[in-house]
Amino acid sequence: QVQIVESGGGLVQPGGSLELSCVASGMISNIYMMAWYRQAPGKEREMIAATVIGGNSHYLESVKGRFTISGDNAKRTVNLQMNNLKPEDTGVYLCKMAIATIGVVGSDYWGKGTRVTVSS
């Protein structure tokens, strides 16, 4: 089975930076899309950044200019560099990848998430 594991979360002061990493393992044929989602307390899970392999990157308006997503299909990884963090960025960050495996094409796989807390 495919497993996705995120890392890099933690506590950071407003204005600080964190880099989240996500690594997929298992019998993977190809990864078509990589994305980061955020779920804050009492709010719906929302996509904050996504990159389509062979295409462009897309960002939630509130993180444009502050966050950068970078994916590497060969390494089966996607990172999220977060700069100038704000308290509103607090939440659980989850990695999602659209992955083709043997016998299955383009299914979505999710990690368990990594917690980011922005507080002074």
C-alpha positions as CSV (number, residue, x, y, z in Angstrom):
1,Q,0.0,0.0,0.0
2,V,1.0,3.6,-0.5
3,Q,2.0,5.5,2.6
4,I,2.4,9.3,2.8
5,V,4.2,10.9,5.7
6,E,4.5,14.6,6.5
7,S,7.1,16.3,8.7
8,G,8.4,19.7,9.6
9,G,5.5,21.1,11.7
10,G,6.0,22.8,15.0
11,L,5.7,26.0,16.9
12,V,7.0,29.2,15.3
13,Q,6.6,32.9,16.1
14,P,4.7,35.2,13.8
15,G,6.9,36.3,11.0
16,G,9.0,33.1,11.2
17,S,9.4,30.3,8.7
18,L,8.9,26.6,8.4
19,E,9.4,24.1,5.7
20,L,7.0,21.1,5.5
21,S,8.0,17.9,3.7
22,C,5.9,15.0,2.4
23,V,7.3,11.7,1.2
24,A,5.3,9.0,-0.5
25,S,6.4,5.3,-0.4
26,G,5.1,2.1,-1.8
27,M,4.4,0.6,-5.2
28,I,4.1,3.9,-7.1
29,S,4.0,4.1,-10.9
30,N,3.5,7.9,-11.2
31,I,2.4,10.9,-9.2
32,Y,0.2,13.3,-11.1
33,M,-0.6,16.0,-8.6
34,M,0.8,17.0,-5.2
35,A,-1.0,19.4,-2.8
36,W,-1.0,20.7,0.7
37,Y,-4.2,21.3,2.6
38,R,-4.9,23.0,5.9
39,Q,-7.5,22.2,8.5
40,A,-7.9,24.8,11.2
41,P,-10.0,24.3,14.3
42,G,-13.7,24.8,13.5
43,K,-13.0,25.3,9.8
44,E,-13.3,23.2,6.7
45,R,-10.2,21.6,5.2
46,E,-9.0,23.8,2.4
47,M,-6.3,23.5,-0.3
48,I,-3.6,26.0,0.2
49,A,-1.1,25.0,-2.5
50,A,-1.0,22.5,-5.3
51,T,1.4,21.6,-8.1
52,V,0.4,19.5,-11.2
53,I,3.3,17.5,-12.6
54,G,4.1,19.2,-15.9
55,G,2.0,22.1,-15.1
56,N,1.8,25.2,-12.9
57,S,1.6,25.7,-9.2
58,H,-1.5,27.2,-7.6
59,Y,-2.0,28.9,-4.2
60,L,-4.8,30.0,-1.9
61,E,-4.9,33.8,-2.2
62,S,-4.1,34.3,1.5
63,V,-0.7,32.5,1.1
64,K,0.4,33.9,-2.2
65,G,3.8,35.5,-1.9
66,R,4.5,33.8,1.4
67,F,4.3,30.0,0.6
68,T,6.1,28.1,-2.1
69,I,5.2,24.5,-3.1
70,S,7.8,22.3,-4.8
71,G,7.3,18.8,-6.0
72,D,9.7,16.2,-7.2
73,N,8.1,13.2,-8.9
74,A,11.3,11.2,-9.0
75,K,11.9,11.6,-5.3
76,R,8.2,11.2,-4.5
77,T,8.3,14.3,-2.4
78,V,6.5,17.6,-2.1
79,N,7.7,20.5,0.1
80,L,5.9,23.6,1.4
81,Q,8.2,26.5,2.3
82,M,6.2,28.9,4.5
83,N,7.6,32.3,5.2
84,N,6.2,35.3,7.1
85,L,3.9,33.0,9.0
86,K,0.8,34.5,10.7
87,P,-1.4,33.2,13.5
88,E,-4.1,32.5,11.0
89,D,-1.8,29.9,9.4
90,T,-2.2,27.7,12.5
91,G,-3.6,24.3,11.7
92,V,-3.0,20.7,10.7
93,Y,-1.3,20.6,7.3
94,L,-2.0,17.5,5.2
95,C,-0.3,16.3,2.1
96,K,-2.4,14.8,-0.7
97,M,-1.0,13.1,-3.8
98,A,-2.8,11.8,-6.9
99,I,-0.9,8.5,-7.4
100,A,-1.0,5.8,-10.0
101,T,-0.2,2.3,-8.6
102,I,-0.4,-1.1,-10.1
103,G,-4.0,-1.7,-11.2
104,V,-5.1,1.7,-10.0
105,V,-4.8,5.0,-11.8
106,G,-4.9,8.5,-10.3
107,S,-6.2,7.7,-6.8
108,D,-5.9,10.3,-4.0
109,Y,-3.7,9.4,-1.0
110,W,-3.5,11.4,2.2
111,G,-1.0,11.8,4.9
112,K,-2.0,12.0,8.6
113,G,-0.9,15.6,8.8
114,T,1.6,17.7,10.7
115,R,0.7,20.4,13.1
116,V,1.8,24.0,12.6
117,T,1.2,26.5,15.4
118,V,2.1,30.2,14.9
119,S,2.1,32.0,18.2
120,S,4.1,34.5,20.1
